[in-house]
Amino acid sequence: MSEIQIPLPGDHPQKDTNDSTVSVETGYAFWSESYDSFSNPMTYLVEKHLADLVSHGAHDISPVLELGCGTGRNLEHLMQMGASNGVGVDISEEMLAIARKRLEGTEITVQRHDLSNGLPLNDESFNTILISLVLEHIENIQPVIAEASRMLAPNGQLVIFEIHPYQRLNGRRAHYKDESGTDRFLPSYPHLIKDYVQAARQAGLILDRLEEYQGTPELVKEFPKLARYGDTPIVLGLRFRCSE
Ligand SMILES: C[S@@+](CC[C@H](N)C(=O)[O-])C[C@H]1O[C@@H](n2cnc3c(N)ncnc32)[C@H](O)[C@@H]1O
């Protein structure tokens, strides 16, 4: 049974690649089965704060697009927030298979695409674009953010959640134990807050909200694993809008 463990600072060498790094596709093919059930502080915090960071209520957030949608859990939450239609893309067929099942019968479809290439989706066609816990796996984030900007409707929002640079630079990165008990790491590249903001600015987007999510006493009560992070920021949340 796979177990995703988030190492503490110093638990593992802070290398971006090592002998036990597997490709994104290999890693998520293995992880897909347990992804939704594993108690993961990162996905917990995204789920807690999604409805706060995605501006909704006053206007229609559809169509929505999630880049790196994984098992579709966020798309389901966006539907609960009022989204009626949209698209999810991901490189992992195994993660997409779960998303497809979850979103069956809805107006949200999922497609396999590698975000490193341009996407066959129309300009200015989405009111909400979400990228959650994906950009860590992508070395050069600028083209991905530029693609998101191209597909964003004039008054749309781009929302990004990512492992906070504080954690990543202290050596935390997702990994799992394979069948033989060997630690397997996913490709992971540290990005600073300014990297996101500059990439977005170059793509014609302006920063609308910046949040650094931590484990508050209330959240720690609900999700005790957060206690190991103390007062440090765990997840970065950003919301961008098109510049006038
Ligand atoms: C940690 S999961 C996050 C899934 C989902 N966004 C969430 O918050 O639960 C990262 C996802 O990014 C996808 N991914 C990573 N690199 C990708 C790429 N180059 N193109 C498309 N998807 C990618 C993986 O397959 C995986 O499903």
The ligand as an SDF file (V2000), in Angstrom:
LIG
                    3D

 27 29  0  0  0  0  0  0  0  0999 V2000
   -0.6050   16.8810   -6.3750 C   0  0  0  0  0  0  0  0  0  0  0  0
   -1.6120   16.5050   -7.7680 S   0  0  0  0  0  0  0  0  0  0  0  0
   -2.8370   17.7870   -7.6510 C   0  0  0  0  0  0  0  0  0  0  0  0
   -4.1490   17.3780   -8.2440 C   0  0  0  0  0  0  0  0  0  0  0  0
   -5.2630   18.3950   -8.0180 C   0  0  0  0  0  0  0  0  0  0  0  0
   -4.9770   19.6440   -8.6540 N   0  0  0  0  0  0  0  0  0  0  0  0
   -5.4800   18.5890   -6.5530 C   0  0  0  0  0  0  0  0  0  0  0  0
   -5.3040   19.7040   -6.0260 O   0  0  0  0  0  0  0  0  0  0  0  0
   -5.8640   17.6030   -5.9090 O   0  0  0  0  0  0  0  0  0  0  0  0
   -0.6420   17.0720   -9.1450 C   0  0  0  0  0  0  0  0  0  0  0  0
   -1.2940   16.7530  -10.4920 C   0  0  0  0  0  0  0  0  0  0  0  0
   -0.5860   17.4670  -11.5100 O   0  0  0  0  0  0  0  0  0  0  0  0
   -0.4900   16.6490  -12.6510 C   0  0  0  0  0  0  0  0  0  0  0  0
    0.6380   17.1150  -13.4690 N   0  0  0  0  0  0  0  0  0  0  0  0
    1.9330   17.2620  -13.1000 C   0  0  0  0  0  0  0  0  0  0  0  0
    2.6640   17.6890  -14.1340 N   0  0  0  0  0  0  0  0  0  0  0  0
    1.8130   17.8380  -15.1930 C   0  0  0  0  0  0  0  0  0  0  0  0
    1.9750   18.2590  -16.5390 C   0  0  0  0  0  0  0  0  0  0  0  0
    3.1720   18.6050  -17.0440 N   0  0  0  0  0  0  0  0  0  0  0  0
    0.8850   18.2980  -17.3340 N   0  0  0  0  0  0  0  0  0  0  0  0
   -0.3480   17.9530  -16.8600 C   0  0  0  0  0  0  0  0  0  0  0  0
   -0.5550   17.5270  -15.5920 N   0  0  0  0  0  0  0  0  0  0  0  0
    0.5080   17.4800  -14.7570 C   0  0  0  0  0  0  0  0  0  0  0  0
   -0.2730   15.2590  -12.0590 C   0  0  0  0  0  0  0  0  0  0  0  0
   -0.5540   14.2250  -12.9770 O   0  0  0  0  0  0  0  0  0  0  0  0
   -1.2280   15.2710  -10.8620 C   0  0  0  0  0  0  0  0  0  0  0  0
   -2.5010   14.7830  -11.1850 O   0  0  0  0  0  0  0  0  0  0  0  0
  1  2  1  0
  2  3  1  0
  2 10  1  0
  3  4  1  0
  4  5  1  0
  5  6  1  0
  5  7  1  0
  7  8  2  0
  7  9  1  0
 10 11  1  0
 11 12  1  0
 11 26  1  0
 12 13  1  0
 13 14  1  0
 13 24  1  0
 14 15  1  0
 14 23  1  0
 15 16  2  0
 16 17  1  0
 17 18  1  0
 17 23  2  0
 18 19  1  0
 18 20  2  0
 20 21  1  0
 21 22  2  0
 22 23  1  0
 24 25  1  0
 24 26  1  0
 26 27  1  0
M  CHG  2   2   1   9  -1
M  END
$$$$
